[in-house]
Amino acid sequence: MSLWSKLFGGGGSGNSNARPEPEAETYKGFLIFPEPQPGEGGYRVGARIEKEIAGEVKVHQLLRADAILNIDDAAAFSVRKAKQVIDEQGERIFR
């Protein structure tokens, strides 16, 4: 692997801990992608929320300070938190 590949993330197979792209869950017309982030004390709750509005895909990044030890539990909690945000704010999250 070249130095440039290492610097810019090329090569792909070098990281055995890499998780596959999360599957989207559809909720009230929104797509929720759980994306917990590694942090101090576990994984921070995070998700990408998307919705197509007037032919344009709008994206909202949700990132919370909550830390959960297990990545699978963090992903599940991230989806629950995203649903709560959608219920409370709807499309206003994209403003």
C-alpha positions as CSV (number, residue, x, y, z in Angstrom):
1,M,0.0,0.0,0.0
2,S,1.4,3.4,-1.0
3,L,1.9,6.3,1.4
4,W,-0.9,8.2,-0.4
5,S,-3.3,5.3,0.1
6,K,-2.6,5.2,3.8
7,L,-2.9,8.9,4.2
8,F,-6.2,9.2,2.3
9,G,-7.9,6.0,3.4
10,G,-7.2,3.8,0.3
11,G,-6.7,0.1,0.5
12,G,-9.9,-0.7,2.3
13,S,-9.2,-4.1,3.8
14,G,-6.6,-2.8,6.4
15,N,-9.2,-2.1,9.1
16,S,-10.8,-5.3,10.4
17,N,-12.9,-3.4,12.9
18,A,-14.7,-1.4,10.2
19,R,-18.5,-1.8,10.3
20,P,-20.5,-2.0,7.1
21,E,-22.7,0.9,6.1
22,P,-25.7,0.8,8.4
23,E,-29.0,-0.2,6.9
24,A,-31.6,2.6,6.8
25,E,-34.8,2.3,8.7
26,T,-37.8,4.1,7.3
27,Y,-40.0,6.0,9.7
28,K,-42.8,8.4,8.7
29,G,-41.2,9.0,5.3
30,F,-37.7,9.6,6.8
31,L,-34.7,7.4,6.4
32,I,-32.7,6.8,9.6
33,F,-29.1,5.5,9.4
34,P,-27.7,4.6,12.9
35,E,-24.1,6.0,13.1
36,P,-22.9,5.8,16.7
37,Q,-19.5,7.4,17.1
38,P,-16.6,6.0,19.2
39,G,-16.1,8.2,22.2
40,E,-14.9,8.3,25.8
41,G,-16.7,5.6,27.8
42,G,-18.2,3.8,24.8
43,Y,-20.1,5.0,21.7
44,R,-21.9,8.3,21.4
45,V,-25.5,8.2,20.1
46,G,-25.6,9.4,16.5
47,A,-27.7,9.0,13.4
48,R,-28.1,10.4,10.0
49,I,-31.7,11.4,9.1
50,E,-32.6,11.9,5.5
51,K,-35.8,12.8,3.6
52,E,-36.4,13.8,0.0
53,I,-38.3,17.1,-0.2
54,A,-39.2,18.7,-3.5
55,G,-36.7,16.5,-5.3
56,E,-33.8,17.3,-3.0
57,V,-32.4,14.9,-0.4
58,K,-32.2,16.8,2.9
59,V,-29.8,15.5,5.6
60,H,-29.7,16.1,9.4
61,Q,-26.8,14.7,11.5
62,L,-27.9,13.8,15.0
63,L,-25.1,13.5,17.6
64,R,-25.7,13.3,21.3
65,A,-23.4,13.2,24.3
66,D,-25.0,10.0,25.6
67,A,-22.4,7.2,25.8
68,I,-23.3,3.5,25.6
69,L,-20.8,0.7,26.0
70,N,-22.0,-1.7,23.3
71,I,-22.0,-0.5,19.7
72,D,-25.2,-2.5,18.8
73,D,-27.0,-1.1,21.8
74,A,-25.8,2.4,20.8
75,A,-27.1,1.9,17.3
76,A,-30.5,0.8,18.6
77,F,-30.7,3.8,20.9
78,S,-29.6,6.1,18.1
79,V,-32.6,4.9,16.0
80,R,-35.0,5.5,19.0
81,K,-33.6,9.0,19.6
82,A,-33.9,9.8,15.8
83,K,-37.6,8.7,15.9
84,Q,-38.1,10.9,18.9
85,V,-36.6,13.9,17.1
86,I,-38.7,13.2,14.0
87,D,-41.9,13.0,16.2
88,E,-41.0,16.3,17.9
89,Q,-39.7,18.4,15.0
90,G,-40.7,16.7,11.7
91,E,-39.2,18.4,8.6
92,R,-38.2,21.4,10.7
93,I,-34.9,19.5,11.5
94,F,-33.7,20.5,8.1
95,R,-34.0,24.2,8.7
